[in-house]
Amino acid sequence: MPRIEVVHGTDLKAGDVTDGIRRDKAFETDTVLVSQTRLDRGAISGWHHHGTHDLYGFVVSGRLRLEYGPNGTEAAAVSPGDFFHVPRGLVHRDVNPDPAHGVVVVSILVGSGVPVVNVESP
């Protein structure tokens, strides 16, 4: 008989690492990865992309700025309650512009292969 699976926040597993970002996995299959992403106050992550995965996110708390494009000149601002999509292969970095509060995001990666590829620059 099918069952509903629950992963409590205290039972999340450590995920892939990018400087400045903490990722903790809740669910993972061959094609989907659901995780919680955290950025500390004022944090700026390293540049990275998600390979052949599309990333769908929901900002739970804090403000997030996603920088991308040539030399990181493009940006998307995301606030609590906002959803966002980062297309597969798009090099970007996560920025928490708030020196007083952290950021919490629920992330859903859909695709296959390596979920995080760290790179030197956009």
C-alpha positions as CSV (number, residue, x, y, z in Angstrom):
1,M,0.0,0.0,0.0
2,P,1.4,3.5,-0.9
3,R,2.4,5.7,2.0
4,I,2.9,9.4,2.6
5,E,6.5,10.0,3.3
6,V,7.5,12.8,5.7
7,V,11.0,14.2,6.2
8,H,11.2,16.4,9.3
9,G,13.4,19.4,9.1
10,T,15.8,17.9,11.6
11,D,16.2,14.8,9.3
12,L,17.5,16.6,6.2
13,K,20.7,15.2,4.6
14,A,23.6,17.3,3.6
15,G,23.5,18.2,0.0
16,D,26.0,19.5,-2.7
17,V,28.3,22.3,-1.7
18,T,28.8,25.7,-3.3
19,D,30.7,28.4,-1.3
20,G,28.2,30.5,0.6
21,I,25.2,28.1,0.2
22,R,24.1,25.4,2.5
23,R,21.9,22.7,0.8
24,D,20.0,20.0,2.8
25,K,18.2,17.3,0.9
26,A,14.7,16.1,1.8
27,F,13.9,13.9,-1.2
28,E,16.0,12.6,-4.1
29,T,15.2,10.3,-7.1
30,D,16.9,9.9,-10.5
31,T,15.1,12.9,-11.8
32,V,14.0,15.1,-8.9
33,L,15.8,16.6,-5.9
34,V,13.9,18.6,-3.3
35,S,16.0,20.5,-0.8
36,Q,16.2,23.4,1.6
37,T,18.8,26.1,0.6
38,R,20.2,28.6,3.2
39,L,22.3,31.7,2.8
40,D,23.7,33.5,5.8
41,R,23.3,37.2,6.4
42,G,25.0,39.1,3.6
43,A,26.3,35.9,1.9
44,I,27.4,35.8,-1.7
45,S,27.7,32.3,-3.2
46,G,30.2,31.0,-5.7
47,W,29.2,30.9,-9.4
48,H,27.5,27.6,-10.3
49,H,24.9,26.0,-12.5
50,H,22.7,23.0,-12.2
51,G,23.8,21.0,-15.2
52,T,20.8,19.5,-17.1
53,H,18.4,20.3,-14.2
54,D,15.8,23.0,-14.1
55,L,15.7,24.6,-10.7
56,Y,12.3,25.8,-9.3
57,G,12.4,27.7,-6.0
58,F,10.2,29.3,-3.4
59,V,11.6,31.9,-1.0
60,V,10.4,31.0,2.5
61,S,12.2,33.9,4.3
62,G,14.7,36.6,3.5
63,R,15.5,38.4,0.2
64,L,17.4,36.7,-2.6
65,R,19.2,38.2,-5.5
66,L,20.1,35.8,-8.3
67,E,22.9,37.2,-10.5
68,Y,23.6,35.8,-14.0
69,G,24.4,36.8,-17.6
70,P,27.5,38.2,-19.1
71,N,29.9,39.1,-16.2
72,G,26.9,38.7,-13.8
73,T,25.3,41.9,-15.0
74,E,21.7,40.6,-15.0
75,A,19.8,39.9,-11.8
76,A,16.5,38.8,-10.5
77,A,15.2,39.9,-7.0
78,V,13.1,37.4,-5.1
79,S,11.2,38.0,-1.9
80,P,9.4,35.8,0.6
81,G,6.4,34.1,-1.0
82,D,7.9,34.4,-4.5
83,F,8.6,31.5,-6.8
84,F,11.4,31.5,-9.4
85,H,12.9,29.3,-12.1
86,V,16.6,29.0,-13.1
87,P,16.9,27.2,-16.5
88,R,19.2,24.3,-16.9
89,G,22.8,25.2,-17.5
90,L,22.4,28.9,-16.6
91,V,25.5,30.1,-14.6
92,H,24.4,32.2,-11.6
93,R,25.2,33.0,-8.0
94,D,22.9,33.6,-5.0
95,V,23.3,36.8,-3.1
96,N,21.7,37.7,0.2
97,P,21.6,41.5,0.2
98,D,20.4,41.7,3.8
99,P,23.2,42.0,6.4
100,A,20.7,41.3,9.2
101,H,18.7,38.3,8.1
102,G,19.4,34.9,6.4
103,V,17.6,33.4,3.4
104,V,15.7,30.1,3.3
105,V,14.5,28.7,0.0
106,V,12.8,25.5,-0.9
107,S,14.4,24.2,-4.1
108,I,13.2,21.6,-6.6
109,L,15.6,20.4,-9.2
110,V,14.1,18.5,-12.1
111,G,16.4,16.7,-14.6
112,S,19.2,14.1,-14.4
113,G,23.0,14.0,-13.9
114,V,25.1,16.1,-11.5
115,P,22.8,18.6,-9.7
116,V,25.5,21.3,-9.0
117,V,28.5,22.3,-11.1
118,N,30.7,25.0,-9.5
119,V,32.5,27.3,-12.0
120,E,34.9,30.2,-11.7
121,S,32.8,32.9,-13.3
122,P,29.7,33.5,-15.4
